[in-house]
């Protein structure tokens, strides 16, 4: 199953999405991909027991822009200094435009001010320039240009940049894929105390990428990251306990570690908390009440967590909510609502959602049957890293021939 790697690029939480795994797959969905050595969980709407999944970081979502007087004052202060060529003020003003604080969000303005600061040798601004190129925010998406900016910042010893170069090697983005080089750059960042790198080194050990697979080393690195309150690392430790990887399987410990990440606002951990209940691995809620199950699934409790994750911009949470409405798990069957949630996930660029939408239109579930639209969605899924979905397109075309 194809993985994508996530990076966190800058201290102010400009997060670049590079690592994620597909989560759900509908019962009647297109054929699954060939079996691989590191299976990923929940590729069925029935939600089987899961194995290894590296939690993802996502780009922060921005609430409706409320421009406060305090932020306006900060923008004016930064602008005065930035117009005089102050390198830190230029960077700060770019951040305000990126986040939409004190001004309307404007990526092109953010790019302009970050570039002014970066051109004066500010490594933090150089990293942010790379981030904008990764996302294509304010500029065309360009991995090669992003890597150029990351290398400039790394030459000045910036650990964020070292991490991002490692992530680029991990994925072959702007450079030939090289897991050993990825490990080397991650270790440089970790040596400077960069907690995200510690978590990703753990991931490399867990999956044997660039190094021999070693669950104990993976756990050790996750614990180092978790000691610095890295939510990815906390979530990974939870996964290790849930899957019994390098430790005795312990669902309560898994829940405890997910809760640590949840307490820091991590949407992925909220989603995985829901999966504990969905898989019937935990049957007591936060109030200590023993839950009633339906066919071994605590759908009511899992739905609560999936809704939380979805509210925080988690596409997998959106899909999970859609699944519940489609299957009538914990709620009444409501196909239009299911489609709404699947579309929400698709709007976030989730390739699994693209495939599901293709299945929806092909089957005519909650929408009028439309094979033309189904093929359009399937093609998006293929472009998003799901080549096996071509089988669904072939099936539609073969039916037309008959």
DOGU-884676 format. One record per residue (C-alpha): residue number from 0; x, z, y. Coordinates in pm, whole numbers. Layout:
{rec NUM, {X, Z, Y}}
...
//
This chain:
{rec 0, {0, 0, 0}}
{rec 1, {139, -100, 330}}
{rec 2, {258, 168, 566}}
{rec 3, {322, 155, 932}}
{rec 4, {558, 395, 1100}}
{rec 5, {473, 601, 1406}}
{rec 6, {716, 718, 1673}}
{rec 7, {689, 967, 1951}}
{rec 8, {891, 835, 2237}}
{rec 9, {884, 1073, 2530}}
{rec 10, {846, 1438, 2609}}
{rec 11, {530, 1394, 2813}}
{rec 12, {350, 1272, 2500}}
{rec 13, {368, 898, 2543}}
{rec 14, {328, 848, 2172}}
{rec 15, {408, 518, 2008}}
{rec 16, {216, 452, 1693}}
{rec 17, {447, 343, 1414}}
{rec 18, {354, 550, 1098}}
{rec 19, {14, 558, 927}}
{rec 20, {-151, 503, 596}}
{rec 21, {-489, 351, 518}}
{rec 22, {-735, 623, 434}}
{rec 23, {-1076, 516, 308}}
{rec 24, {-1195, 220, 113}}
{rec 25, {-1557, 154, 37}}
{rec 26, {-1683, 155, -322}}
{rec 27, {-1776, -211, -298}}
{rec 28, {-1481, -309, -81}}
{rec 29, {-1233, -586, -140}}
{rec 30, {-978, -552, -422}}
{rec 31, {-716, -285, -374}}
{rec 32, {-351, -380, -333}}
{rec 33, {-111, -373, -625}}
{rec 34, {-1, -29, -742}}
{rec 35, {313, 96, -572}}
{rec 36, {550, 379, -648}}
{rec 37, {429, 593, -357}}
{rec 38, {51, 576, -373}}
{rec 39, {-147, 669, -64}}
{rec 40, {-466, 871, -80}}
{rec 41, {-830, 806, -33}}
{rec 42, {-841, 432, -96}}
{rec 43, {-1188, 486, -237}}
{rec 44, {-1504, 596, -70}}
{rec 45, {-1539, 845, -356}}
{rec 46, {-1222, 1001, -218}}
{rec 47, {-1000, 1071, -519}}
{rec 48, {-741, 1344, -528}}
{rec 49, {-474, 1237, -288}}
{rec 50, {-102, 1220, -324}}
{rec 51, {145, 1146, -46}}
{rec 52, {44, 1068, 307}}
{rec 53, {263, 1102, 611}}
{rec 54, {54, 1220, 904}}
{rec 55, {47, 999, 1204}}
{rec 56, {87, 1042, 1573}}
{rec 57, {-127, 834, 1800}}
{rec 58, {-131, 726, 2153}}
{rec 59, {-318, 991, 2355}}
{rec 60, {-668, 895, 2456}}
{rec 61, {-761, 938, 2819}}
{rec 62, {-1081, 1112, 2915}}
{rec 63, {-1297, 976, 3194}}
{rec 64, {-1064, 978, 3492}}
{rec 65, {-1133, 1282, 3713}}
{rec 66, {-898, 1272, 4010}}
{rec 67, {-835, 1627, 4127}}
{rec 68, {-718, 1719, 4479}}
{rec 69, {-410, 1885, 4330}}
{rec 70, {-313, 1566, 4145}}
{rec 71, {-370, 1357, 4456}}
{rec 72, {-136, 1587, 4647}}
{rec 73, {127, 1551, 4375}}
{rec 74, {97, 1173, 4380}}
{rec 75, {145, 1168, 4758}}
{rec 76, {449, 1395, 4728}}
{rec 77, {603, 1182, 4454}}
{rec 78, {529, 860, 4640}}
{rec 79, {705, 974, 4957}}
{rec 80, {1018, 1064, 4763}}
{rec 81, {996, 758, 4534}}
{rec 82, {977, 522, 4830}}
{rec 83, {1305, 675, 4946}}
{rec 84, {1460, 587, 4608}}
{rec 85, {1444, 932, 4447}}
{rec 86, {1499, 862, 4077}}
{rec 87, {1302, 1162, 3947}}
{rec 88, {1012, 1095, 4183}}
{rec 89, {995, 733, 4069}}
{rec 90, {971, 850, 3709}}
{rec 91, {709, 1114, 3796}}
{rec 92, {498, 865, 3992}}
{rec 93, {509, 624, 3699}}
{rec 94, {385, 900, 3474}}
{rec 95, {92, 973, 3706}}
{rec 96, {-12, 608, 3692}}
{rec 97, {31, 598, 3315}}
{rec 98, {-183, 909, 3265}}
{rec 99, {-432, 831, 3542}}
{rec 100, {-372, 1157, 3723}}
{rec 101, {-431, 1155, 4097}}
{rec 102, {-475, 777, 4080}}
{rec 103, {-668, 529, 3871}}
{rec 104, {-482, 458, 3549}}
{rec 105, {-268, 149, 3602}}
{rec 106, {-6, 49, 3345}}
{rec 107, {143, -220, 3567}}
{rec 108, {208, 33, 3843}}
{rec 109, {346, 273, 3582}}
{rec 110, {579, 0, 3462}}
{rec 111, {691, -77, 3817}}
{rec 112, {789, 282, 3894}}
{rec 113, {944, 351, 3553}}
{rec 114, {1157, 40, 3595}}
{rec 115, {1277, 152, 3938}}
{rec 116, {1383, 484, 3790}}
{rec 117, {1532, 323, 3477}}
{rec 118, {1732, 78, 3688}}
{rec 119, {1902, 381, 3842}}
{rec 120, {2010, 500, 3497}}
{rec 121, {1741, 758, 3423}}
{rec 122, {1731, 780, 3040}}
{rec 123, {1382, 932, 3033}}
{rec 124, {1248, 637, 3229}}
{rec 125, {1440, 398, 3004}}
{rec 126, {1262, 543, 2701}}
{rec 127, {927, 505, 2874}}
{rec 128, {1007, 142, 2947}}
{rec 129, {1058, 95, 2575}}
{rec 130, {726, 263, 2505}}
{rec 131, {540, 29, 2740}}
{rec 132, {696, -271, 2565}}
{rec 133, {601, -129, 2225}}
{rec 134, {236, -99, 2330}}
{rec 135, {223, -398, 2558}}
{rec 136, {100, -175, 2840}}
{rec 137, {154, -346, 3173}}
{rec 138, {382, -602, 3005}}
{rec 139, {357, -833, 2702}}
{rec 140, {430, -651, 2376}}
{rec 141, {800, -708, 2295}}
{rec 142, {981, -503, 2027}}
{rec 143, {1317, -657, 2113}}
{rec 144, {1285, -556, 2477}}
{rec 145, {1171, -210, 2371}}
{rec 146, {1477, -167, 2151}}
{rec 147, {1703, -275, 2438}}
{rec 148, {1567, 4, 2657}}
{rec 149, {1588, 258, 2374}}
{rec 150, {1955, 168, 2320}}
{rec 151, {2029, 214, 2691}}
{rec 152, {1882, 563, 2682}}
{rec 153, {2051, 647, 2352}}
{rec 154, {2388, 551, 2502}}
{rec 155, {2326, 837, 2745}}
{rec 156, {2257, 1077, 2457}}
{rec 157, {1878, 1084, 2487}}
{rec 158, {1732, 1221, 2159}}
{rec 159, {1391, 1057, 2214}}
{rec 160, {1564, 721, 2226}}
{rec 161, {1772, 797, 1917}}
{rec 162, {1453, 879, 1732}}
{rec 163, {1282, 562, 1848}}
{rec 164, {1576, 346, 1739}}
{rec 165, {1555, 511, 1399}}
{rec 166, {1184, 433, 1382}}
{rec 167, {1254, 73, 1482}}
{rec 168, {1501, 38, 1194}}
{rec 169, {1250, 198, 960}}
{rec 170, {997, -73, 1041}}
{rec 171, {1215, -369, 1126}}
{rec 172, {1072, -382, 1477}}
{rec 173, {1313, -575, 1698}}
{rec 174, {1585, -531, 1436}}
{rec 175, {1633, -596, 1063}}
{rec 176, {1474, -324, 852}}
{rec 177, {1739, -74, 741}}
{rec 178, {1637, 268, 606}}
{rec 179, {1994, 400, 603}}
{rec 180, {2035, 314, 970}}
{rec 181, {1698, 476, 1033}}
{rec 182, {1819, 797, 869}}
{rec 183, {2141, 790, 1070}}
{rec 184, {1958, 765, 1403}}
{rec 185, {1705, 1030, 1302}}
{rec 186, {1989, 1266, 1217}}
{rec 187, {2145, 1210, 1559}}
{rec 188, {1819, 1306, 1725}}
{rec 189, {1768, 1604, 1494}}
{rec 190, {2120, 1730, 1573}}
{rec 191, {2001, 1764, 1932}}
{rec 192, {1704, 1973, 1823}}
{rec 193, {1446, 1695, 1837}}
{rec 194, {1172, 1829, 1612}}
{rec 195, {995, 1498, 1552}}
{rec 196, {1316, 1360, 1399}}
{rec 197, {1334, 1658, 1165}}
{rec 198, {988, 1580, 1037}}
{rec 199, {1070, 1214, 987}}
{rec 200, {1392, 1293, 801}}
{rec 201, {1172, 1497, 571}}
{rec 202, {949, 1193, 528}}
{rec 203, {1247, 975, 436}}
{rec 204, {1357, 1228, 173}}
{rec 205, {1002, 1264, 42}}
{rec 206, {968, 892, -15}}
{rec 207, {1328, 806, -103}}
{rec 208, {1383, 573, 190}}
{rec 209, {1749, 537, 279}}
{rec 210, {1827, 837, 57}}
{rec 211, {1752, 955, -294}}
{rec 212, {1400, 1096, -322}}
{rec 213, {1425, 1474, -293}}
{rec 214, {1112, 1682, -234}}
{rec 215, {1306, 2002, -174}}
{rec 216, {1515, 1843, 98}}
{rec 217, {1195, 1700, 241}}
{rec 218, {1037, 2044, 257}}
{rec 219, {1351, 2190, 414}}
{rec 220, {1341, 1934, 694}}
{rec 221, {966, 1976, 742}}
{rec 222, {1020, 2349, 776}}
{rec 223, {1287, 2292, 1039}}
{rec 224, {1047, 2079, 1237}}
{rec 225, {762, 2324, 1188}}
{rec 226, {979, 2609, 1316}}
{rec 227, {984, 2415, 1644}}
{rec 228, {605, 2372, 1628}}
{rec 229, {614, 2005, 1539}}
{rec 230, {260, 1925, 1424}}
{rec 231, {371, 1636, 1203}}
{rec 232, {599, 1870, 1011}}
{rec 233, {328, 2134, 981}}
{rec 234, {87, 1876, 847}}
{rec 235, {347, 1743, 603}}
{rec 236, {406, 2090, 461}}
{rec 237, {31, 2115, 412}}
{rec 238, {39, 1787, 220}}
{rec 239, {324, 1906, 3}}
{rec 240, {127, 2216, -95}}
{rec 241, {-190, 2015, -148}}
{rec 242, {-14, 1763, -370}}
{rec 243, {221, 2008, -542}}
{rec 244, {525, 1810, -426}}
{rec 245, {835, 2026, -453}}
{rec 246, {618, 2340, -449}}
{rec 247, {343, 2483, -664}}
{rec 248, {8, 2328, -569}}
{rec 249, {-170, 2573, -341}}
{rec 250, {-477, 2455, -153}}
{rec 251, {-502, 2769, 57}}
{rec 252, {-146, 2724, 176}}
{rec 253, {-227, 2362, 253}}
{rec 254, {-521, 2476, 462}}
{rec 255, {-307, 2733, 642}}
{rec 256, {-51, 2469, 741}}
{rec 257, {-315, 2221, 849}}
{rec 258, {-467, 2496, 1060}}
{rec 259, {-136, 2547, 1241}}
{rec 260, {-141, 2181, 1343}}
{rec 261, {-512, 2195, 1427}}
{rec 262, {-444, 2486, 1659}}
{rec 263, {-213, 2255, 1854}}
{rec 264, {-485, 1991, 1882}}
{rec 265, {-366, 1757, 1607}}
{rec 266, {-645, 1517, 1506}}
{rec 267, {-475, 1412, 1183}}
{rec 268, {-471, 1773, 1065}}
{rec 269, {-842, 1798, 1147}}
{rec 270, {-903, 1494, 931}}
{rec 271, {-698, 1635, 643}}
{rec 272, {-882, 1968, 668}}
{rec 273, {-1197, 1767, 614}}
{rec 274, {-1041, 1607, 310}}
{rec 275, {-977, 1947, 153}}
{rec 276, {-1349, 2009, 155}}
{rec 277, {-1433, 1649, 66}}
{rec 278, {-1215, 1674, -243}}
{rec 279, {-1364, 2010, -337}}
{rec 280, {-1025, 2178, -306}}
{rec 281, {-1148, 2449, -69}}
{rec 282, {-1496, 2599, -98}}
{rec 283, {-1490, 2876, 162}}
{rec 284, {-1537, 2804, 532}}
{rec 285, {-1357, 2969, 824}}
{rec 286, {-1615, 3249, 829}}
{rec 287, {-1544, 3337, 467}}
{rec 288, {-1877, 3196, 345}}
{rec 289, {-1874, 3032, 4}}
{rec 290, {-2014, 2683, 43}}
{rec 291, {-2267, 2500, -172}}
{rec 292, {-2144, 2173, -311}}
{rec 293, {-2303, 1846, -411}}
{rec 294, {-2125, 1690, -708}}
{rec 295, {-1816, 1896, -623}}
{rec 296, {-1806, 1777, -261}}
{rec 297, {-1860, 2010, 37}}
{rec 298, {-1989, 1730, 257}}
{rec 299, {-2132, 1946, 534}}
{rec 300, {-1802, 2119, 602}}
{rec 301, {-1596, 1804, 564}}
{rec 302, {-1827, 1619, 803}}
{rec 303, {-1769, 1889, 1064}}
{rec 304, {-1394, 1830, 1050}}
{rec 305, {-1425, 1452, 1043}}
{rec 306, {-1638, 1464, 1358}}
{rec 307, {-1373, 1679, 1526}}
{rec 308, {-1102, 1432, 1433}}
{rec 309, {-1312, 1139, 1549}}
{rec 310, {-1381, 1311, 1882}}
{rec 311, {-1005, 1331, 1932}}
{rec 312, {-952, 959, 1880}}
{rec 313, {-873, 958, 1509}}
{rec 314, {-979, 626, 1355}}
{rec 315, {-970, 770, 1003}}
{rec 316, {-1216, 1036, 1120}}
{rec 317, {-1442, 759, 1249}}
{rec 318, {-1429, 586, 911}}
{rec 319, {-1498, 910, 726}}
{rec 320, {-1808, 976, 938}}
{rec 321, {-1920, 619, 873}}
{rec 322, {-1874, 670, 499}}
{rec 323, {-2097, 978, 506}}
{rec 324, {-2372, 791, 685}}
{rec 325, {-2340, 495, 451}}
{rec 326, {-2345, 705, 135}}
{rec 327, {-2578, 982, 253}}
{rec 328, {-2323, 1257, 193}}
{rec 329, {-2416, 1564, 397}}
{rec 330, {-2647, 1350, 611}}
{rec 331, {-2935, 1108, 555}}
{rec 332, {-2836, 749, 481}}
{rec 333, {-2821, 561, 809}}
{rec 334, {-2653, 222, 784}}
{rec 335, {-2671, 136, 1156}}
{rec 336, {-2491, 463, 1235}}
{rec 337, {-2235, 391, 967}}
{rec 338, {-2165, 51, 1120}}
{rec 339, {-2133, 211, 1464}}
{rec 340, {-1863, 446, 1338}}
{rec 341, {-1680, 170, 1152}}
{rec 342, {-1681, -42, 1468}}
{rec 343, {-1541, 254, 1660}}
{rec 344, {-1249, 273, 1417}}
{rec 345, {-1201, -103, 1436}}
{rec 346, {-1185, -81, 1816}}
{rec 347, {-884, 147, 1768}}
{rec 348, {-707, -124, 1568}}
{rec 349, {-756, 30, 1223}}
{rec 350, {-705, -240, 959}}
{rec 351, {-907, -48, 699}}
{rec 352, {-1200, -61, 940}}
{rec 353, {-1151, -437, 977}}
{rec 354, {-1181, -471, 601}}
{rec 355, {-1488, -249, 587}}
{rec 356, {-1655, -452, 862}}
{rec 357, {-1587, -763, 659}}
{rec 358, {-1752, -601, 358}}
{rec 359, {-2046, -491, 573}}
{rec 360, {-2115, -842, 703}}
{rec 361, {-2058, -1001, 362}}
{rec 362, {-2307, -762, 200}}
{rec 363, {-2548, -753, 495}}
{rec 364, {-2552, -373, 499}}
{rec 365, {-2678, -238, 831}}
{rec 366, {-2627, -582, 986}}
{rec 367, {-2762, -930, 910}}
{rec 368, {-2554, -1096, 638}}
{rec 369, {-2301, -1324, 806}}
{rec 370, {-2010, -1461, 603}}
{rec 371, {-1857, -1625, 910}}
{rec 372, {-1824, -1285, 1077}}
{rec 373, {-1712, -1134, 747}}
{rec 374, {-1424, -1383, 728}}
{rec 375, {-1328, -1310, 1090}}
{rec 376, {-1304, -939, 1010}}
{rec 377, {-1116, -1004, 685}}
{rec 378, {-865, -1219, 875}}
{rec 379, {-808, -931, 1115}}
{rec 380, {-748, -702, 819}}
{rec 381, {-493, -944, 675}}
{rec 382, {-314, -964, 1010}}
{rec 383, {-319, -584, 1018}}
{rec 384, {-123, -560, 692}}
{rec 385, {-380, -602, 416}}
{rec 386, {-288, -933, 250}}
{rec 387, {-496, -858, -60}}
{rec 388, {-813, -903, 149}}
{rec 389, {-754, -1279, 115}}
{rec 390, {-928, -1241, -223}}
{rec 391, {-1252, -1158, -40}}
{rec 392, {-1222, -1470, 176}}
{rec 393, {-1154, -1679, -136}}
{rec 394, {-1463, -1530, -301}}
{rec 395, {-1681, -1631, -4}}
{rec 396, {-1536, -1982, 3}}
{rec 397, {-1583, -2023, -372}}
{rec 398, {-1946, -1921, -340}}
{rec 399, {-1995, -2189, -75}}
{rec 400, {-1851, -2453, -310}}
{rec 401, {-2091, -2352, -588}}
//
